[in-house]
Amino acid sequence: MMSLRRPLVGCSARPAVAFTSIAKKQTATLLKPRTFTAAFSSSRSAASRPSVLTTFSKFSKSSNPFSRSQQARNASFATEPAVATQNQSALYKGLYALAVFGGTAFAINFIFNRETREGPIPAYQREYLHETFMYTGLGVGMIGVVAKGLHNVGWSYRLMAMNPWVFAGVSLVGGIGTMMATYACPPENYIAKHALWSAFNVSQAAVLSPLLFFNPAILARAGLYTVGMMGAISYVGATAKTDQYLYLGGPLLAGLTVVALSGLAPLVIPATAARTLAVTEKLWLYGGLAVFGGMTLYDVQKVLYHSRMSEAGLKKRDTVNEAISLELDFINIFIRMVYILQNGGSRRR
């Protein structure tokens, strides 16, 4: 049952609604030939009738070396403070990000990891965990590269032209179908296993490609924050006592159901119920962020538990299946980070 949880939320209808609005805005901006023609004709007509005073002023300014030097000094004085302010703001943003990461790691470690395991992690568990994280990183990288390629060829526009219900259905069928096929394939069948895993990553990239309508700076910050959050939580899960957080599976599944239903709310609630939609959006964003943070903690401890079972011969060693769970955690946290940063930027404007 736990294997069906993340695609329902990661590919819900709320991203489809937002992506559709962004795509329409960009398409409307690109398709304005009448405005462009009017601007070109007005500029041509204005340029074809220069006045005598305009010509004389241009000639006097170009022929006077003192005025040119004075203009250069004024331009340098005007641009230097702007460059300095931009560098200071970038420095402040970098220091702020480091403070957030450090504070988050310290708080998570202090609250959830007061009692750590006795002794270091055994070598077989460390190897199993490292291989799982390697597949997770490769999967996330594959999703990003394929999503960029699909976006460049216009797939995002065609996807956003679909009906939201069709979008949700295609994403669920593609994501869940390839995920279940990857889970069912035995690890001994190396080529088929990795082919199905690649198909799962491609299906996720096809659904997530409209995220590239957002500002690249927001996407970069969201990715950085997601890596920091998952890194801190994974450290807690790896160093905590054995099976300390495996009890979270049931409560997290209940919370995940609530988050999934709030994500599907825009498909059934009318647009006139603005207050209800605002509440469901907050629940989908911040509630989902908390739920998938807990999912990351649970999945890391589950990886260690499965490593002990495989070492004892009770379960096959299958790090690809373990990586799929962490990939879905990353995708869902990343989507919510993008929306939180986008909403914060729009409020500041």
C-alpha positions as CSV (number, residue, x, y, z in Angstrom):
1,M,0.0,0.0,0.0
2,M,2.9,2.4,0.8
3,S,4.2,2.1,-2.7
4,L,1.1,3.8,-4.1
5,R,1.4,6.9,-2.1
6,R,3.7,9.5,-3.6
7,P,2.7,9.7,-7.3
8,L,-0.9,10.6,-6.3
9,V,0.3,13.7,-4.5
10,G,3.3,14.6,-6.7
11,C,1.2,14.5,-9.9
12,S,-2.0,16.0,-8.4
13,A,-4.2,18.5,-10.1
14,R,-3.0,21.6,-8.3
15,P,0.3,21.8,-10.2
16,A,-1.7,21.3,-13.4
17,V,-3.9,24.4,-12.7
18,A,-0.9,26.6,-12.0
19,F,1.1,25.4,-14.9
20,T,-1.9,26.0,-17.2
21,S,-2.1,29.7,-16.1
22,I,1.6,30.2,-16.6
23,A,1.5,28.6,-20.1
24,K,-1.4,30.8,-21.1
25,K,0.4,33.9,-20.0
26,Q,3.6,33.1,-21.9
27,T,1.6,32.1,-25.0
28,A,-0.4,35.3,-24.9
29,T,2.8,37.3,-24.6
30,L,4.4,35.6,-27.6
31,L,1.3,35.9,-29.8
32,K,0.8,39.7,-30.2
33,P,1.6,40.5,-33.8
34,R,-0.7,43.6,-33.8
35,T,1.1,45.2,-30.9
36,F,4.5,44.5,-32.4
37,T,3.4,45.9,-35.8
38,A,2.0,49.1,-34.2
39,A,5.2,49.7,-32.2
40,F,7.4,49.2,-35.3
41,S,5.3,51.5,-37.5
42,S,5.2,54.2,-34.8
43,S,8.9,54.1,-34.3
44,R,9.5,54.2,-38.1
45,S,7.3,57.2,-38.5
46,A,8.9,59.0,-35.7
47,A,12.3,58.3,-37.0
48,S,11.5,59.4,-40.5
49,R,10.7,63.0,-39.4
50,P,13.5,64.2,-37.2
51,S,13.3,67.8,-36.1
52,V,16.0,70.5,-36.5
53,L,16.4,71.0,-32.8
54,T,16.9,67.2,-32.3
55,T,19.6,67.1,-35.0
56,F,21.4,70.2,-33.7
57,S,21.4,68.8,-30.1
58,K,22.8,65.4,-31.3
59,F,25.5,67.2,-33.3
60,S,26.5,69.5,-30.4
61,K,26.7,66.6,-27.9
62,S,28.8,64.4,-30.2
63,S,31.2,67.2,-31.1
64,N,31.9,68.4,-27.6
65,P,34.5,66.2,-25.9
66,F,33.9,67.8,-22.5
67,S,30.2,66.8,-22.5
68,R,31.2,63.2,-23.5
69,S,33.6,62.9,-20.6
70,Q,31.1,64.4,-18.2
71,Q,28.5,61.9,-19.3
72,A,30.9,59.0,-18.9
73,R,31.6,60.1,-15.3
74,N,28.0,60.4,-14.5
75,A,27.3,57.0,-15.9
76,S,30.0,55.4,-13.9
77,F,28.8,57.1,-10.7
78,A,25.3,55.8,-11.4
79,T,26.2,52.2,-12.1
80,E,28.8,51.6,-9.3
81,P,26.3,51.8,-6.4
82,A,23.9,49.5,-8.2
83,V,26.6,46.9,-8.8
84,A,27.7,47.1,-5.2
85,T,24.1,46.7,-4.0
86,Q,23.6,43.7,-6.2
87,N,26.8,42.0,-4.8
88,Q,25.7,42.8,-1.3
89,S,22.3,41.3,-1.8
90,A,23.8,38.1,-3.3
91,L,26.1,37.8,-0.3
92,Y,23.2,38.3,2.1
93,K,21.2,35.6,0.3
94,G,24.1,33.2,0.4
95,L,24.6,33.8,4.1
96,Y,20.9,33.5,4.8
97,A,20.8,30.1,2.9
98,L,23.8,28.8,5.0
99,A,22.1,30.0,8.2
100,V,18.9,28.2,7.2
101,F,20.6,25.0,6.4
102,G,22.8,25.0,9.5
103,G,19.8,25.9,11.8
104,T,17.6,23.2,10.2
105,A,20.3,20.5,10.5
106,F,21.0,21.5,14.1
107,A,17.3,21.7,15.1
108,I,16.4,18.3,13.4
109,N,19.4,16.6,15.0
110,F,18.6,18.1,18.4
111,I,14.9,17.3,18.4
112,F,14.7,14.0,16.7
113,N,18.2,12.5,17.2
114,R,18.9,13.0,20.9
115,E,19.6,9.3,21.4
116,T,21.8,8.0,18.5
117,R,22.8,4.4,17.8
118,E,25.7,2.9,19.7
119,G,28.8,2.6,17.6
120,P,29.2,3.3,13.9
121,I,27.0,2.0,11.1
122,P,28.1,-1.5,10.0
123,A,29.9,-1.7,6.7
124,Y,27.2,-3.7,4.9
125,Q,24.5,-1.1,5.9
126,R,26.7,1.8,4.9
127,E,27.3,0.2,1.5
128,Y,23.6,-0.5,1.0
129,L,22.7,3.1,1.9
130,H,25.4,4.6,-0.3
131,E,24.2,2.6,-3.3
132,T,20.6,3.6,-2.7
133,F,21.6,7.3,-2.5
134,M,23.7,6.8,-5.7
135,Y,20.6,5.6,-7.6
136,T,18.5,8.4,-6.1
137,G,20.9,11.0,-7.4
138,L,21.1,9.4,-10.8
139,G,17.3,9.2,-11.0
140,V,16.8,12.9,-10.0
141,G,19.5,13.9,-12.5
142,M,17.8,11.9,-15.3
143,I,14.5,13.4,-14.5
144,G,15.9,16.9,-14.7
145,V,17.7,16.4,-18.0
146,V,14.8,14.7,-19.7
147,A,12.3,17.3,-18.4
148,K,14.5,20.1,-19.9
149,G,14.7,18.3,-23.2
150,L,10.9,17.8,-23.4
151,H,10.3,21.4,-22.4
152,N,12.6,22.6,-25.2
153,V,10.7,20.7,-27.8
154,G,7.3,22.1,-26.7
155,W,6.0,19.2,-24.7
156,S,5.0,21.4,-21.8
157,Y,2.7,23.5,-23.9
158,R,0.9,20.4,-25.3
159,L,0.7,18.9,-21.8
160,M,-0.9,22.0,-20.4
161,A,-3.4,22.1,-23.2
162,M,-4.9,18.9,-21.9
163,N,-7.9,18.8,-19.6
164,P,-6.8,18.7,-15.9
165,W,-8.6,15.4,-15.4
166,V,-6.7,13.9,-18.4
167,F,-3.5,15.3,-17.1
168,A,-4.0,13.7,-13.7
169,G,-5.0,10.4,-15.3
170,V,-2.0,10.2,-17.6
171,S,0.4,11.1,-14.8
172,L,-1.1,8.6,-12.4
173,V,-1.2,5.8,-15.0
174,G,2.3,6.5,-16.3
175,G,3.9,7.0,-12.9
176,I,2.2,4.1,-11.0
177,G,2.4,1.7,-13.9
178,T,6.2,2.0,-14.4
179,M,6.8,2.1,-10.7
180,M,4.9,-1.1,-10.1
181,A,6.6,-2.8,-13.0
182,T,10.0,-1.8,-11.6
183,Y,9.1,-3.1,-8.1
184,A,7.9,-6.4,-9.6
185,C,11.0,-7.0,-11.8
186,P,13.6,-9.1,-9.9
187,P,17.0,-7.5,-9.3
188,E,18.7,-10.5,-11.0
189,N,17.3,-9.3,-14.4
190,Y,19.7,-6.3,-14.5
191,I,18.8,-5.0,-18.0
192,A,15.0,-5.1,-17.6
193,K,15.2,-3.7,-14.1
194,H,17.2,-0.7,-15.2
195,A,15.1,-0.2,-18.3
196,L,11.9,-0.1,-16.2
197,W,13.5,2.2,-13.7
198,S,14.6,4.5,-16.6
199,A,11.0,4.4,-17.9
200,F,9.7,5.5,-14.5
201,N,12.1,8.5,-14.5
202,V,11.1,9.5,-18.0
203,S,7.4,9.4,-17.0
204,Q,8.1,11.6,-14.0
205,A,10.1,14.0,-16.2
206,A,7.2,14.2,-18.7
207,V,4.8,15.2,-15.9
208,L,7.2,17.6,-14.2
209,S,8.5,19.4,-17.4
210,P,6.0,22.4,-16.9
211,L,7.9,23.3,-13.8
212,L,10.4,24.9,-16.2
213,F,7.9,27.7,-16.8
214,F,9.1,29.1,-13.5
215,N,12.1,31.3,-13.0
216,P,15.4,29.4,-13.2
217,A,16.6,31.2,-10.0
218,I,13.6,29.9,-8.1
219,L,14.2,26.3,-9.4
220,A,17.8,26.5,-8.4
221,R,17.0,27.7,-4.9
222,A,14.2,25.1,-4.5
223,G,16.6,22.4,-5.5
224,L,19.3,23.6,-3.1
225,Y,16.8,23.8,-0.2
226,T,15.4,20.3,-1.0
227,V,18.9,18.8,-1.0
228,G,19.6,20.5,2.3
229,M,16.4,19.4,3.9
230,M,16.7,15.8,2.7
231,G,20.3,15.6,3.6
232,A,19.7,16.7,7.2
233,I,16.7,14.3,7.6
234,S,18.7,11.4,6.1
235,Y,21.5,12.0,8.5
236,V,19.1,11.8,11.4
237,G,17.5,8.6,10.0
238,A,20.9,7.0,9.4
239,T,22.4,7.8,12.9
240,A,19.2,7.3,15.0
241,K,18.6,4.1,17.0
242,T,17.7,1.0,15.0
243,D,14.1,1.1,13.7
244,Q,13.3,4.1,15.9
245,Y,11.1,5.8,13.3
246,L,9.5,2.8,11.5
247,Y,6.4,3.3,13.6
248,L,5.7,6.5,11.6
249,G,4.4,4.5,8.6
250,G,0.8,4.4,9.6
251,P,0.4,8.1,10.7
252,L,2.3,9.3,7.6
253,L,0.0,7.3,5.3
254,A,-3.0,9.0,7.0
255,G,-1.5,12.4,6.6
256,L,-0.6,11.6,3.0
257,T,-4.2,10.8,2.2
258,V,-5.3,14.2,3.5
259,V,-2.6,16.0,1.5
260,A,-3.6,14.0,-1.7
261,L,-7.3,15.0,-1.2
262,S,-6.4,18.6,-0.7
263,G,-4.3,18.5,-3.9
264,L,-7.4,17.2,-5.9
265,A,-9.6,19.9,-4.4
266,P,-9.4,22.4,-7.3
267,L,-10.9,19.8,-9.6
268,V,-14.1,19.5,-7.6
269,I,-14.5,22.7,-5.6
270,P,-15.8,25.7,-7.6
271,A,-13.6,28.7,-8.2
272,T,-16.0,30.9,-6.3
273,A,-15.1,29.2,-3.0
274,A,-11.9,31.2,-2.7
275,R,-11.5,30.8,1.0
276,T,-11.8,27.0,0.9
277,L,-9.3,26.8,-2.0
278,A,-6.9,28.9,-0.1
279,V,-7.1,26.6,2.9
280,T,-6.6,23.5,0.8
281,E,-3.6,25.1,-0.9
282,K,-1.9,25.8,2.4
283,L,-2.6,22.2,3.5
284,W,-1.2,20.9,0.2
285,L,1.9,23.1,0.5
286,Y,3.0,23.1,4.1
287,G,1.2,19.9,5.2
288,G,2.7,18.1,2.3
289,L,6.2,19.5,3.1
290,A,5.9,18.1,6.7
291,V,4.5,14.7,5.5
292,F,7.2,14.1,2.9
293,G,9.9,15.2,5.4
294,G,8.6,12.5,7.7
295,M,8.5,10.1,4.7
296,T,12.2,10.7,4.1
297,L,13.0,9.9,7.7
298,Y,10.9,6.7,7.4
299,D,12.3,5.6,4.1
300,V,15.9,6.0,5.3
301,Q,15.2,3.8,8.3
302,K,13.4,1.4,6.0
303,V,16.5,1.2,3.8
304,L,18.6,0.2,6.8
305,Y,16.0,-2.3,7.9
306,H,16.0,-3.9,4.4
307,S,19.8,-4.0,4.4
308,R,19.8,-6.1,7.6
309,M,17.1,-8.4,6.0
310,S,19.2,-8.9,2.9
311,E,22.3,-9.5,4.9
312,A,20.5,-12.3,6.8
313,G,19.1,-13.8,3.5
314,L,15.5,-12.9,4.2
315,K,15.1,-10.4,1.4
316,K,16.8,-9.8,-2.0
317,R,19.2,-6.9,-2.3
318,D,17.4,-4.3,-4.4
319,T,18.6,-0.8,-4.1
320,V,16.8,0.4,-7.2
321,N,13.4,-0.1,-5.4
322,E,14.7,1.7,-2.4
323,A,15.8,4.6,-4.5
324,I,12.4,5.1,-6.1
325,S,10.9,5.9,-2.7
326,L,13.6,8.6,-2.0
327,E,13.1,10.0,-5.5
328,L,9.4,10.5,-4.9
329,D,10.2,12.2,-1.6
330,F,12.6,14.5,-3.4
331,I,10.1,15.3,-6.2
332,N,7.3,16.2,-3.8
333,I,9.4,18.3,-1.5
334,F,10.9,20.1,-4.5
335,I,7.5,20.9,-6.0
336,R,6.4,22.4,-2.7
337,M,9.6,24.4,-2.3
338,V,9.1,25.9,-5.8
339,Y,5.5,26.9,-5.0
340,I,6.5,28.4,-1.6
341,L,9.3,30.5,-3.2
342,Q,7.1,31.6,-6.1
343,N,4.3,32.7,-3.8
344,G,6.8,34.6,-1.6
345,G,8.2,36.4,-4.6
346,S,4.8,37.4,-6.0
347,R,3.8,38.7,-2.6
348,R,6.9,40.9,-2.4
349,R,6.1,42.4,-5.8
